[in-house]
Amino acid sequence: MKKNIIAGVVLARSGSKGIKNKNLLKLDGIHLTNRAISLALVCKKIDVVIFSSDSKKILDTFPEHKKVFKIKRAKKLSRDKTPSIDVLQNSVQVFERKNPSKKIKYLVGLDPTAPLRNKNDILKSIKYFEKTKPDVLVSVHKCQHNPYFSMLEKKGRFFKLPKAFKGKKDPGSRQEVPQVYEINTIVWIHSRKIIDLKKRISNKTLVYEFPYNRSIDIDTEDDIDRINYYLNKKNGKNKNYFSF
């Protein structure tokens, strides 16, 4: 009988566009990939960490470890428009092919470019996932600018409110529009069923809310500045934490 396990997964491709080689960034001298994997390893609920990249240089940012399973994935799974669910499914397939006595029950995704997360963020998310049993659990934070109030869609020459407000009055204040949340990359949890179905989001999706000051994902230089701001605020220091 196969043993059911819980796997963390860290996906880190090369060829990032916003910041060149962002998956090789270091925070306080430690690679972002190393930070994400190390956090997963100290979570007792996680049995193994799958580290997937198309780059040997990125895979080498974390030393060989008995609980870390590295996958050098194909370039076709590392393109700009490659769906993340395809890479998750590949991670499961490769791991189970190499470990036939084990079956992954669900995946805990930890993007390396969300460095403000902590161990409790991961453990609380897992606990909530196991209690509520959705197909997918995504981490979110409240939108800084509610799109129902602050966005316009272009329709021909003119601009209109988002489709959700068709047939409704023009909202005069933020309090009149639905509360919406922005997905972040602190933690994503996918059930095995939804990975096999290759669905990023399902009808049985729940969210776990985190504060904005831990939810920043690195896509631009401005994101690095904001992360440095919160780190400096937390530590009472004046320094730049990032390097290559």
N, C-alpha and C positions, 0 to 999 in steps of 0.2 A: 504494500500500500504506500502511495506517495505521501510525503509529509507536506502539509500546507504551511507556507511561510509568508511573511510580510516583507516586501522588498522596498527599500528606498531606491530612488532613481535620480541620477544627476546627469542631465543632458547638456553637452557643451560643445557645440560645433565651432569650427574655424570660419573665417570669412564674414564676420559680423560687419554690418554696414555703418551704423550710427557711430560707433567707436571701434576703430580698427583693433583687432585682437583683444576684444574686451574680455574674453574668457581666459586670457592670460594675465589679467590685472591682479595686482596684489593689494591687500588692505593691511596696513601695518606690517608689511613684509611677508604676508601669508597669502598664497593664491586664493582667489575667490572659490575655485573648485575645491580646494583643500578645506576651506571653512565649511562649505555645504556638506561635504562627505563626513568630516569630523563630527559635525552636529548630529548627523544621522547615526553614526556609530555609537554615540553615547545615549541614544534613545533605545531603551531595552525592548520596546515593542518591535523594532526593526531588526530582522534576522540577517539581512545581507543588503549591501548597497551596490547597485548596478551603475557603473560609470561609463557612459557611452559618448564617443566622439569620433569624428573622422580624422582627427589630428593626433599623431603619436606625441607631439610636443605637449599638447593639452593633457593627454592621458598620463604623461610622465610627471605632471604637477603633483600627483599623489603617489606615494611609494606603494610597492606591492604589500598587500594586506590580505589575510585569510578571509576576511569578511567583505572584501571589495572585489567585485567581478567586473573586469574591464572589457569593453567591447570596442573594437576598432571598426566602426560601421562604414558602409559604402558611401561614396560621394553622392549617389542618387538619393540617399536618405539625409543629406545635409545641405540641400539647396535652400535658397531664400524662401521658396513657397512650399517646402515640404511640410505637411501637417504633422504637428507634434504627436498626434495619436498613432501615426504610422511608425514613428520612432519608438514609442512605448510598446507597440505590438512587437516590433522587431526585438526589443530588449527582452521581453518575456520569452519569445521563441528561442532566441540564442541561448539565454540562460538555462531554460528547461532542457534544451537539446544537450547541453554540456553537463547538466545535473538531473538526470532522468529520475532520481528518487525524490525530487522536490517539485512541488507545484505552487506557483505564486497565487496567493489568495487575493491580494490587492497591492497596488503600487502607491507609494508616497513620493510624489514628485517635488524636488527641491531645486529650483533654478539657482545656479551659482551667482547670478547677478542681482539677488535680493539679500544683501549681506547684513541687513539690520534685524533679521529674524533671530530668535533664540530657541533654546531647547524646549522651553515650555510652550512656545507657539506650536511646535511640531506635536508634542505630546497631547496638548489640549485638542488639537485638530483630530488626531487619531482617536482619542477617547470619544469625541462627539460623533465621529464617523461610525464607530462601532456601536454606539448607543442608538443612533437614529437610522442606520443602515440604508443610506441613499446609494444610488449608482455612482454618483460623483459628488465630491465635496471640494469647493473652491474657496480660496481665501479672498476676501474683499475688504475694501474700505469705502466709506461714504464719499461720493463724488464731490470734489472741490467745487465744481460748477455743474449744477443739474442740467443735463442736456434738454430736458423738457422746457426749461425756462430760458436757457441761454443759447440754444442752437437754432439756426434757420437752415432750411433746405432750399436749394436753388431749383425753381420750376420755371423754365423758359427765361424770360427777362427778369423775373421778379423772385423774391424769396418768401417762403412761407414757414409756418411753425412745423415741427416734426409731425409725421403721420399720426402719431398717437393722439393728436389734438384735433384731427379732422372732425368737424361737426360739433366741436365744443367751443366754449368762449375762450377768448384770449386770456390766459392766466395773468392776473395782475400782480401776483407775488409768488415767491418760492413756496410759500405754505400751501398754495393751491395745486401744486404739481405732485405727482407720485415721488416717493423717496426712492432713489436709485443708488446702486452700488457699482463701484469700479472693480473689476477683477484685477488682482495683483498676483505676484509669483512667490509669495511666502511659502505656501504649500498647496499642492493639488493632490487629491486622493481619488484614484480610479479603481472601481471594483473590477475583478477579473472579467465578469460578464460584459461590461461596457467596453473593455479593451478588446475582447474578442469580436465585439460588434463594430469596433472602430468608430466610436462616437466620443467626441471631445466633451460635449454637454448632452445630457439626456433629459427626459421628462421628470426623472427622479433626481434632480440636482439640488443640493443644499449649499449654503454658504456659511463660512465662519468669519466673523468681522474682526478686523484688526485696526488699530489706530494708524492714521496716515503716516506718522513719524517713524513707523517700522515697515511701511509698505512700499517704499520707493524701489523701483527696479531700474537698473542702469541701462539707458538707451542713448543718452546724450551726455555731453560734458556738463550741462546744467544739472543733471541727475547726480553726478559725482560731487558737484558743489553742494547740493542739498544734503547728500549723505554726510559729507564732511561737516556741514553745519550742525546736524543732529548729533554726530559723534562728539564734536567739540563741546556742544551744549551739555551733553551727558557727562563728559569727562572733565569739563572745566579747563580745556586746553586750547591752544591756538597752533594748530599744525595741519599739514596736509597728509592724510593717511594713505593716499593711493600712489601706486607706482607700478611699473612693469618689471 
